[in-house]
Amino acid sequence: MATCSRIPFACFLVAPPLLLLLLSSSTARAEEAAAAVLTLDAGNFSEVVAAHQFIVVEFYAPWCGHCKQLAPEYEKAASILSRHDPPVVLAKVDASDKTNKDLSGKYDVQGFPTIKILRNQGENVQEYNGPRDADGIVEYLKKQVGPASVEIKSAEYATNLIGDEGVVIVGVFPAFGGREFEGFMAVAERMRNDYDFLHTLDASILPRGDKAVKGPAVRLFKPFDELFVDSLDFDKDALQKFIEISGFPTVVTFDTNPTNHKFLLKYFDNDGTKAMLFLSFDDDRIEAFKSQFYEAAKQYGEKNISFLIGDVTEAQGAFQYFGLKESEVPLLFIQASTAKYIKPTVEPDQILPWLKEYTDGTLLPHVKSDPIPVVNDQPVKVVVADNINDVVFNSGKNVLLEFYAPWCGHCQKLAPTLDEVAVSLQNDGDVIIAKMVMYNRILLESSFFIASLPI
């Protein structure tokens, strides 16, 4: 450092070569990392996959921003994993290339980037659901390349692996062989992306449940509901269904706990009916709300209804998505396939009766409505959801009702004609000409058949 301060010009002359050397080294590492990722296409895909027991494939598009962000992390992970024992191979396919269209279809590529884990020469395909940073990718894939289920031999080891945060499935066997053990391992392989699997010869080392069980048996540990549950059914499909049902909370919680995030993703990914209770978790009645809602979930969960309780502070995104109002909490909300139902400012003792009305089919759906016009004296009357009964169904008159959308070009062309007809008939006391903005499908499907607009 003293030399630099005394001979600054000399330092200036020496620094560029050093800088170039450092940059060259950095560039070389980047090139090495990029080279660690195999480039696949329709021509070599099958051959390369057939040569690997385990390979990870990213389907990407060069123009995709998320793909560009992932690229250096994916390449770095590929470089690290190439030195793993055994090596883990990472590859990529340009899914935007038309020649690779069939590959994208075969592997159900819906967006970019999509990452698939292919095992057994491509016979077993699983979605990659892990992190997107290099270190996270490495750790996730190290676990994936290992056995689907790990043997546990001590109580200490069992306690370390069976914590209070995730779902863990443990197979108890008198010996590691036979139909039941093979079935368990097959299901573990099938579901390893979503669950942790363990197996043991000694149930006494497990933290909960009957310690005298000799097996074969499966014990599912979870940090919610009854904390553990056993099954003796080793049919593969039945075992998978048992894990999916028992490993999912009766009521999903929407809060800041990261453990709940994967349950939230599954909850909102489900196409079935959803019942949601939103309130402040600081509400003095929170335990009463939880108790009643949990009871409702037990009673009606078998009717293809999923249940969620959410803290209004954390669920702002859901409120915006579903068009709910924070001023109406505690709020009970049902999202069905064609309609939604809202119970604002609900009380704990109203939860079960309201859900019974829904399951009985007597609950009226919530329909989005503009305010009823204060003045409605134009030739073409304005109908909204809140006055459709008065103007249309209960008026005792002949009503010509147009359903339209403000953005619809055909509706705009029809408007002058509708106005002209309304003016010509405005003195006929038995006729009403009206129009309604088409907001909600429930009107379409319950009272009218509307195939297109205007109608």
C-alpha positions in Angstrom: 0.0 0.0 0.0 2.9 2.4 0.8 4.3 1.8 -2.7 0.9 2.8 -4.2 0.8 6.1 -2.3 4.3 7.0 -3.4 4.0 6.0 -7.0 0.4 6.4 -8.0 1.2 6.4 -11.7 3.0 3.1 -11.4 0.0 1.7 -9.5 -2.2 2.9 -12.3 -0.1 1.0 -14.8 -0.1 -2.2 -12.8 -3.8 -2.1 -11.9 -5.3 -2.7 -15.3 -3.5 -6.0 -15.9 -4.6 -7.2 -12.4 -8.2 -6.0 -13.1 -8.2 -7.8 -16.5 -6.9 -10.9 -14.8 -9.7 -10.7 -12.2 -12.3 -10.0 -14.9 -11.0 -12.8 -17.0 -11.2 -15.2 -14.1 -14.8 -14.1 -13.4 -15.7 -14.5 -17.0 -14.2 -18.0 -17.1 -16.2 -19.1 -14.1 -19.4 -17.8 -15.7 -18.6 -19.6 -18.9 -17.8 -22.7 -17.0 -21.1 -22.5 -15.2 -23.1 -21.9 -18.4 -21.3 -24.9 -20.0 -22.5 -27.1 -17.1 -26.1 -26.7 -18.4 -26.8 -29.1 -21.2 -28.7 -27.7 -24.2 -31.5 -30.0 -25.3 -33.8 -29.9 -28.3 -36.2 -32.2 -30.2 -33.2 -33.8 -31.8 -31.3 -35.0 -28.8 -33.8 -34.8 -25.9 -34.8 -38.5 -25.9 -31.2 -39.8 -26.2 -29.9 -37.6 -23.4 -32.8 -38.3 -21.0 -32.5 -42.1 -21.7 -28.9 -41.9 -20.6 -29.7 -40.5 -17.2 -31.3 -41.9 -14.1 -31.9 -38.4 -12.8 -31.9 -35.2 -14.9 -33.4 -31.7 -14.4 -34.8 -29.8 -17.4 -35.7 -26.2 -17.6 -38.1 -25.1 -20.3 -37.5 -21.4 -21.0 -38.0 -18.6 -23.6 -35.1 -16.3 -24.4 -37.4 -13.2 -24.1 -38.8 -14.2 -20.6 -37.7 -11.9 -17.8 -38.1 -14.6 -15.1 -35.9 -16.9 -17.3 -33.2 -14.3 -17.5 -33.2 -13.9 -13.8 -33.0 -17.6 -13.2 -30.3 -18.3 -15.8 -27.2 -17.3 -13.8 -28.5 -19.1 -10.6 -29.4 -22.2 -12.6 -26.0 -22.2 -14.3 -24.1 -21.8 -11.0 -26.2 -24.6 -9.5 -25.4 -26.8 -12.5 -21.7 -26.2 -12.0 -21.8 -27.1 -8.3 -23.9 -30.2 -8.8 -21.7 -31.4 -11.7 -19.1 -32.1 -8.9 -21.7 -33.9 -6.7 -21.3 -37.6 -6.0 -23.1 -38.8 -8.0 -23.2 -35.8 -10.5 -26.6 -34.1 -10.9 -27.3 -33.0 -14.5 -29.1 -29.8 -15.3 -30.4 -29.1 -18.8 -32.5 -26.6 -20.7 -34.9 -26.5 -23.7 -35.8 -23.4 -25.6 -39.6 -23.9 -25.5 -40.2 -20.9 -27.8 -38.5 -22.7 -30.7 -41.2 -24.2 -32.9 -39.2 -27.3 -33.4 -39.5 -28.0 -29.6 -43.3 -27.6 -29.6 -44.0 -31.3 -29.1 -41.7 -31.4 -26.1 -43.5 -28.5 -24.5 -46.8 -30.2 -25.0 -45.6 -33.6 -23.7 -44.3 -32.0 -20.5 -47.3 -29.7 -20.1 -45.4 -26.4 -20.2 -47.9 -23.7 -19.4 -45.5 -20.8 -18.6 -41.8 -19.9 -18.3 -39.6 -21.0 -16.8 -41.0 -24.5 -16.1 -38.6 -26.9 -14.5 -39.2 -30.7 -14.5 -37.4 -33.5 -12.7 -37.1 -36.6 -14.8 -36.2 -39.9 -13.1 -35.6 -43.4 -14.4 -34.7 -42.4 -18.0 -37.7 -40.0 -18.1 -40.4 -42.5 -17.0 -41.1 -40.6 -13.8 -41.7 -36.8 -14.3 -42.2 -34.4 -11.4 -42.6 -30.7 -11.1 -39.7 -28.8 -9.6 -41.2 -26.8 -6.6 -38.0 -25.7 -5.0 -36.1 -22.4 -4.6 -34.8 -20.3 -7.6 -31.4 -19.3 -6.2 -28.3 -21.3 -6.8 -27.8 -22.4 -3.2 -31.4 -23.3 -2.8 -31.5 -25.3 -6.1 -28.4 -27.2 -5.0 -29.8 -28.2 -1.6 -33.2 -29.1 -3.0 -31.8 -31.3 -5.7 -29.3 -33.0 -3.4 -32.3 -34.1 -1.4 -34.2 -35.1 -4.5 -31.4 -37.3 -5.9 -31.2 -39.2 -2.6 -33.5 -42.0 -1.5 -37.2 -41.1 -1.4 -37.5 -42.3 2.2 -34.8 -42.3 4.9 -34.4 -45.0 7.6 -34.5 -43.8 11.2 -32.9 -45.9 14.0 -32.9 -43.6 17.1 -35.4 -41.5 19.0 -33.0 -38.5 18.7 -32.8 -38.8 14.9 -36.6 -39.2 14.7 -37.2 -36.1 16.8 -34.9 -34.1 14.7 -36.6 -35.1 11.5 -40.2 -35.0 12.8 -40.6 -31.4 13.8 -43.5 -29.1 14.5 -43.6 -27.4 11.1 -44.1 -29.8 8.3 -45.9 -33.0 7.4 -43.8 -36.2 7.8 -44.9 -39.7 6.8 -43.3 -42.7 8.6 -43.6 -46.3 7.5 -43.2 -48.9 10.3 -42.3 -52.3 9.1 -41.2 -55.7 10.7 -38.7 -55.9 7.8 -37.7 -53.8 4.9 -39.2 -56.0 2.2 -42.4 -57.3 0.9 -45.5 -55.9 -0.8 -46.2 -53.2 1.8 -42.7 -51.9 2.0 -42.4 -51.8 -1.8 -45.7 -50.0 -2.0 -44.7 -47.5 0.6 -41.4 -46.7 -1.2 -43.2 -46.4 -4.6 -45.6 -43.8 -3.1 -42.7 -42.0 -1.4 -41.0 -41.7 -4.8 -44.2 -40.4 -6.3 -44.9 -37.8 -3.6 -41.4 -36.8 -2.5 -41.7 -33.3 -4.0 -44.4 -32.4 -1.5 -43.7 -34.6 1.6 -40.8 -36.0 3.7 -40.8 -39.8 4.1 -39.1 -41.9 6.7 -39.1 -45.6 7.5 -38.2 -47.6 10.6 -38.3 -51.1 12.2 -39.0 -49.6 15.7 -42.2 -47.6 16.4 -41.0 -46.9 20.0 -38.6 -44.3 18.7 -41.4 -42.2 17.2 -42.4 -39.0 19.2 -46.2 -39.7 19.1 -48.6 -42.6 18.7 -48.7 -46.2 19.7 -45.1 -47.2 20.4 -46.0 -51.0 20.4 -47.0 -51.1 16.7 -44.9 -53.7 14.8 -46.3 -52.8 11.4 -46.7 -52.7 8.5 -48.3 -49.4 9.2 -48.0 -45.8 8.1 -48.1 -42.9 10.6 -48.5 -39.4 9.3 -47.2 -36.6 11.6 -48.5 -33.0 11.2 -48.4 -29.7 13.1 -52.2 -29.2 13.0 -55.5 -31.0 13.8 -54.9 -34.3 15.6 -51.1 -34.1 15.2 -50.8 -37.7 13.9 -52.9 -40.4 12.2 -52.3 -44.0 11.3 -53.2 -46.1 8.2 -52.9 -49.8 7.5 -53.9 -49.6 3.8 -50.9 -50.1 1.5 -52.7 -49.9 -1.8 -50.7 -47.3 -3.6 -53.6 -45.1 -4.7 -55.3 -45.4 -1.3 -52.1 -44.5 0.5 -51.6 -41.5 -1.7 -55.1 -40.3 -1.1 -54.7 -40.9 2.7 -51.6 -38.7 2.6 -53.2 -36.0 0.5 -56.3 -35.8 2.8 -54.7 -36.3 6.2 -51.7 -34.1 5.3 -53.9 -31.1 4.6 -55.4 -28.9 7.3 -59.1 -29.1 8.0 -58.9 -25.3 8.0 -56.1 -23.5 6.2 -54.7 -20.4 8.0 -53.8 -17.3 6.1 -51.2 -15.5 8.2 -47.5 -14.6 8.2 -46.3 -18.2 9.2 -44.2 -19.4 6.2 -45.2 -23.0 7.1 -48.7 -22.3 5.9 -47.7 -20.9 2.5 -47.7 -24.3 0.7 -51.1 -25.0 2.1 -52.3 -21.7 0.8 -51.0 -22.4 -2.7 -52.8 -25.8 -2.7 -56.0 -24.2 -1.3 -56.3 -21.5 -4.0 -55.2 -24.0 -6.7 -58.1 -26.2 -5.9 -61.1 -25.8 -8.3 -63.7 -26.7 -5.7 -65.9 -24.4 -3.6 -64.0 -22.3 -1.1 -65.4 -21.0 2.2 -63.3 -18.2 3.8 -63.6 -16.4 7.1 -61.7 -13.1 7.3 -61.3 -11.2 10.5 -58.8 -9.5 12.7 -56.8 -12.1 14.6 -56.7 -9.6 17.4 -60.5 -9.8 17.8 -61.5 -10.8 21.3 -63.8 -13.4 19.9 -61.2 -15.1 17.8 -61.3 -18.4 19.6 -65.1 -18.5 19.3 -64.8 -17.8 15.5 -62.2 -20.5 15.1 -64.2 -23.1 17.1 -67.4 -22.5 15.0 -65.6 -22.4 11.7 -63.6 -25.6 12.5 -66.9 -27.3 13.3 -68.3 -26.1 10.0 -65.3 -27.5 8.2 -65.8 -30.9 9.8 -69.5 -31.0 8.9 -69.3 -29.7 5.4 -65.7 -30.5 4.3 -66.9 -33.7 2.6 -69.2 -31.7 0.3 -66.2 -30.6 -1.7 -65.8 -27.3 0.3 -62.4 -26.2 1.4 -62.1 -23.9 4.4 -59.7 -21.0 5.2 -59.5 -18.5 8.0 -57.5 -15.4 7.3 -56.1 -12.4 9.2 -57.5 -9.4 7.4 -54.2 -7.6 7.7 -52.3 -10.4 5.9 -55.1 -11.1 3.4 -55.2 -7.8 1.6 -54.3 -9.4 -1.7 -57.2 -11.8 -1.4 -59.6 -9.0 -0.5 -58.6 -7.1 -3.7 -58.8 -10.2 -5.8 -62.3 -11.2 -4.7 -63.6 -7.6 -4.4 -64.3 -7.7 -0.7 -64.6 -4.8 1.7 -62.4 -4.5 4.8 -65.2 -2.5 6.5 -67.4 -5.7 6.5 -65.2 -7.9 8.6 -65.7 -10.3 10.3 -66.7 -11.5 6.8 -67.8 -15.0 5.7 -67.3 -15.6 2.0 -68.0 -18.5 -0.3 -66.5 -18.7 -3.8 -68.3 -21.2 -5.9 -67.7 -22.0 -9.6 -70.5 -19.6 -10.9 -71.3 -17.4 -7.9 -70.1 -15.9 -4.7 -71.9 -15.6 -1.4 -71.1 -13.0 1.3 -72.1 -12.7 4.9 -70.7 -9.4 6.2 -70.2 -8.6 9.9 -70.9 -12.2 10.8 -71.1 -13.4 14.4 -69.6 -16.8 15.6 -73.1 -18.4 16.1 -74.2 -17.4 12.6 -71.5 -19.4 10.8 -73.0 -22.9 10.9 -76.6 -21.8 10.0 -75.3 -19.7 7.1 -73.3 -22.6 5.7 -76.3 -24.9 6.1 -78.3 -22.5 4.0 -75.6 -22.7 1.3 -75.5 -26.5 1.3 -79.3 -26.8 1.3 -79.4 -24.5 -1.8 -81.5 -21.8 -0.1 -78.8 -19.1 0.1 -79.1 -16.3 -2.4 -75.8 -15.4 -4.2 -74.2 -12.1 -4.0 -74.6 -10.1 -7.2 -72.5 -7.1 -8.0 -74.7 -4.0 -8.4 -74.3 -0.4 -9.3 -76.3 1.9 -7.1 -80.0 2.2 -7.9 -80.4 5.4 -10.0 -81.8 8.3 -8.0 -83.4 9.6 -11.2 -84.5 7.0 -13.7 -86.9 8.9 -16.0 -85.1 8.4 -19.4 -87.0 6.5 -22.1 -84.6 3.6 -21.6 -84.7 2.7 -17.9 -81.5 1.7 -16.1 -81.7 -1.7 -14.3 -79.1 -2.8 -11.8 -78.9 -6.0 -9.7 -80.6 -4.3 -6.7 -83.7 -3.2 -8.6 -84.1 -5.9 -11.2 -86.9 -7.5 -9.3 -88.9 -4.3 -9.0 -88.3 -3.1 -12.6 -88.5 -6.5 -14.4 -90.0 -9.4 -12.5 -92.5 -7.6 -10.3 -93.5 -4.7 -12.4 -96.5 -6.4 -14.0 -95.5 -4.9 -17.4 -94.0 -6.2 -20.6 -90.3 -5.5 -20.4 -87.7 -5.4 -23.1 -84.4 -5.7 -21.3 -81.0 -5.3 -23.0 -77.9 -6.9 -21.4 -74.9 -5.0 -22.6 -71.3 -4.1 -21.9 -69.9 -0.5 -22.2 -66.9 -1.8 -24.2 -69.0 -3.9 -26.6 -69.0 -2.4 -30.2 -72.2 -4.1 -31.2 -73.9 -2.8 -28.0 -72.8 0.8 -28.9 -74.3 0.4 -32.4 -77.6 -0.8 -30.9 -77.9 2.0 -28.4 -79.5 4.7 -30.8 -82.0 2.1 -32.1 -83.0 1.1 -28.5 -83.4 4.8 -27.6 -85.6 5.3 -30.7 -87.8 2.4 -29.8 -88.1 3.5 -26.2 -89.1 7.1 -27.2 -91.8 5.7 -29.6 -93.2 3.5 -26.7 -92.8 5.8 -23.7 -96.5 6.6 -23.6 -97.5 3.0 -23.5 -98.0 2.3 -19.8 -97.7 -1.5 -20.2 -94.3 -1.5 -21.8 -90.8 -0.8 -20.3 -87.6 -0.6 -22.3 -84.6 -1.1 -20.1 -80.9 -1.9 -20.2 -78.5 -3.5 -17.7 -74.7 -3.8 -17.6 -73.8 -7.5 -17.6 -71.6 -7.8 -14.5 -72.2 -11.2 -12.9 -72.5 -14.7 -14.5 -75.0 -15.7 -11.8 -77.7 -13.6 -13.6 -76.7 -15.3 -16.9 -77.1 -18.8 -15.5 -80.0 -18.5 -13.1 -82.6 -16.3 -14.8 -81.5 -15.8 -18.4 -79.7 -17.5 -21.2 -77.1 -15.1 -22.6 -74.7 -16.5 -25.2 -73.4 -13.1 -26.3 -73.8 -9.4 -26.0 -76.0 -7.4 -26.7 -79.1 -9.5 -26.0 
